[in-house]
Amino acid sequence: FYGLSLNTINFCCVVHCFYLTMASRALRSASKDWRCVLQPIAAHAGRRSASSATLWRCSSQRQARNITQQLPLPGTSTTTRRLCDDASNTKPFDKVLVANRGEIACRVFRTCQQLGIKTVAVYSTEDRNALHVREADEAVCIGPAPSKDSYLNIDAVVAAVKSTGANAVHPGYGFLSENKEFAKRLADEGVAFIGPGSFAIHAMGDKIESKKIAKDAGVNVIPGFDGVVPNADEAIRLANEIGYPVMLKASAGGGGKGMRVVYNDDQVKEGFELATAEAKSSFNDDRLLIEKFVEEPRHIEIQVLADNQGNYVYLNERECSIQRRNQKVIEEAPSTFLDPATRKAMGEQAIQLARAVKYCSAGTVEFLVDNKRNFYFLEMNTRLQVEHPITECITGVDIVEQMLRVAAGWPLTVSQSDIGINGWAVECRVYAEDPKRFLPSPGHLRTLKEPNVRVDSGVTEGSIISMFYDPMISKVVTHGENRDEAIDKMRIALDAYVIRGVRNNISLLADVLNHKRFREGRITTNFLAEEYPQGFDGHELTEAERQHLVVVAALLEAQRLQRTNSAMLQDYHKVSSSGDSDSLQLLEPFHLVACHNGDQLPVMYSGGSGQFLVDGQPLTVTARAPVYDGEEDEAEPEDSVFPPECALEFTGTDPRLSFQINDESAVFQVVERKGSTWSLQYCGTTYDVNVLNTSEADATARLPVKKTDTFMTKLQAPLTGKIVSVNVKPGDKVGEDQSLAVLEAMKMQDVLRSPGDFIVKAVHCEANQVVQEEDILIEFEVPASDAAQASG
């Protein structure tokens, strides 16, 4: 500093301090972002070295929600999992456009952002406020809401690629992901397609051609007709030749679209028309094939990876047998059914098929497996699969990363000897749908609170579930050292998942996970149809579960009475902390009656710490500290799915409550309260419990039972959608289960059938009309003889 003026020295010091301050802030910000990676490593160090799928929570400044990603296998050399080329230390691409929407776009963005790759989203006008648009570095509108005008519009997507300067495109799944013309168009433009070449897409995307190639490659195939079925009459002839049951399915299809299992000639005729229409709508290709339907099958698939250097790897299997409408609902990895020999044989046949079409990228070979472990080729999906996260969990391989590397011409970072099976993973697809009939339920997500496990989602609170697209809200993924642990974590996660504004299938998912047959691994693709033949009406409570339900309802009602200064329950309770849990301290005994399903169950507080009598049975109830994913010892207050004050201090800010009831943990959600009736979600299903004092209960018991009309005199739209066809007119006589109209929503067509024997009084809809949920479509008159019999 010699020779410098005092002012100059002061200025230099100020500048130096400024940069130190800015650097310190940057480090703090970075440490906050990377804390989501470092904390799980520290938490698991020395405790469970086999946890390859540690889940982390990212504190993103763009959104207040959980986003998750996999960490490498502990003990695995990090050099084999590097996200950059080892020689040049560069990223595979500078900018990647994801030609998709929702959760899969968000999923691809996360790996790209870890790599330092800039991201581009495309969106329809319907999705202008969607999460994937906000998460990308850039976003381009590509057209109006209908998929054919936006996400299926190749010209619009290519224009977005050019305008943003993206040098690679990831197609996600669905839409253009298996469109050979799209892949070829990108190649012509000098843009990398993050997927296989157009030849492999064409060969495997055509179900007829793929079956021939598989057969020539030595892969087991299902008996059927090797050609396009031109019309319904020919389909009937072939079905009788092959032998019922048979499956009609779209040649260019996937994801359950354009598929029907039929058991007789009449079903073939109707199924052919519906499958053709769905195939045309979803894939712009209405060709169908027909093949033998394997009864009591399991749907088991093999994940493969391949690069341009001739390296092929299979990442073991995923069991995807829990399905509705031929679409997967619950997946797990590995399968309970495969032995090592069958696993190896299936993996080797999957690789044989991949080699036959010179496959390069991630792909999935799907098989049907019978009860003797005979397996048959079903199809090959030449894209990233929806259920890929569970494979990431048990192998530690980031599949999106490998796709990026291969598309850049780099080799895979894993070989077959690196691939093992680490623990167990389960994925549940949470759909906006009515689980009774599996009909989509578009609408507004008024409230959304996610559990603190891996949730791959493309929505936030306030998002719209649109009638134009698939109704999936998210994928919930759990990982454990064994199957029971993974399932138990999933049960807790589903109980803690809060969704309001649209109907959803969480109740069904929870019930399946609790089902004895599922827990024992005795599943097939017919599981839902066999166990819920009339649809799913909600979980049937055991007597112990009902006692748990009513005691919580009574506690909440007692708390409400206390807060309104009820004379009956003054100084009702206080919550005192004791260790890691809160115990209930009630100062005065009380006696209430909980009414559920027509039964009255007395609930008494008998003094002491959380001691209750429910219908004469003693229960000890303790308000629990929050549980985040089934591992209570690893939960931190800031990462908990429940507020720290938990249990009894229900204020409405978070509807989730956690209790220990006797020796069992129980999670409840308060859905709403009307008067003294509490709607509580428990075991995935919502139940109403009316809590009264003893005099009110006595008066209620003496009220006469109200008679209900036994006839349904109108048909209402089960969901928002477009009428495809109307099959009746006023004056027509219709029989029970007769087809009345066809409604299309979220790329699926549903036949609306008559609930009984009626005369059509009026028709209030027509083809191509958009109708809203609960709109009256058709009115009926009851035949005079039936009405007289009912009144008599």
ABEGO torsion letter per residue (X at the ends): XBGBBAAAAAAAAAAAAAAAAAAAAAAAAAAAAAAAAAAAAAAABGABAABAABBBBBBBAABBBBBBBBBBBBGBBAAAABABBAAAGBBABABBBBBBBEAAAAAAAAAAAAAGBBBBBBBBAAAAABAAAAABABBBBAEBABAAABAABAAAAAAAAAAAGBABBBAEBEEAAABAAAAAAAAAAGBBBBEBBAAAAAAAABAAAAAAAAAAAGBBBBBEBBEBBABAAAAAAAAAAAEOBBBBBBAABEGGBGBBBBABAAAAAAAAAAAAAAAAAAAGBABBBBBBBBBGBBBBBBBBBBBAAGBBBBAEBBBAABBBGGBBABBBOBBAABBAAAAAAAAAAAAAAAAAAGBBEBBBBBBBBBAAGBBBBABBBBBBBAAAAAAAAAAGBBAAAAAAAAAAGBBBABBAAABBBBEBBBBBBBBBBBAAAGBBBBEBBABBBBBBBBBBBABBBGBBBBAABBABABBBBBBBABAAAAAAAAAAAAAABBBBGBBBAAAAAAAAAABAAAAAGBBBAAAAAAABAAEBAEBBBBAAAAAAAAAAAAAAAAAAAAAAGBAABBGABBBBBBEABBBBBBABBBBBBBBBGGBBBBBBBAEEBGBBBBGGBBBBBBBBBBBAAGBAAABBAAABABBAAEGABBAGABABBBBBBEABBBBBBBABBBEABBBBBBGGBBBBBBBBBAAAAAAAAABBBBBBBABBABBBBABBBBBABBABBBGBBBBBGBBABBBBBGGBBBBBBBABBBBBABBABBBGBBBBBGBBABBBBBBAAAAAAAAX
